[in-house]
Amino acid sequence: MVETTWLALLLLVPLLYVVLSVFEVQRSAYGVSAAGRAAGRAYVQAPSPPVAERRARRAAQLVLEDHRIETDMIDVRLRCTGGPCLSPGSSIVVTVTARAQLPFIPDALGGARPAVRVDGTHTEPYGRFREDRS
């Protein structure tokens, strides 16, 4: 009986760690996806490209903070396709990249904490029948 208890504990602890790590990566992946969508929507609603870029970055930052993702570990890239930004028929492509840090690994073990890179890309069309704000 004692042997099976130790065996169960020996197998349960790594399994629990794997499950918690998967949840952490999934939370980060969902947050990055939502941040890209919010940034794209904020960009196309802005009155000019310089304002649009600031709003898009701030929208992504707010969404990532809501998902408890450290904003110093993110990268937000904005790219316009189909013409100048905020012109009819163009689209904004937002790519958000973050690092999902794995749980329960102390910095005292040396080196950086292990992390998984997650990224999400969202394309938001500006629309053909909108005014040119470029």
Disulfide bonds with the S-S distance in Angstrom:
Cys80-Cys85 1.62
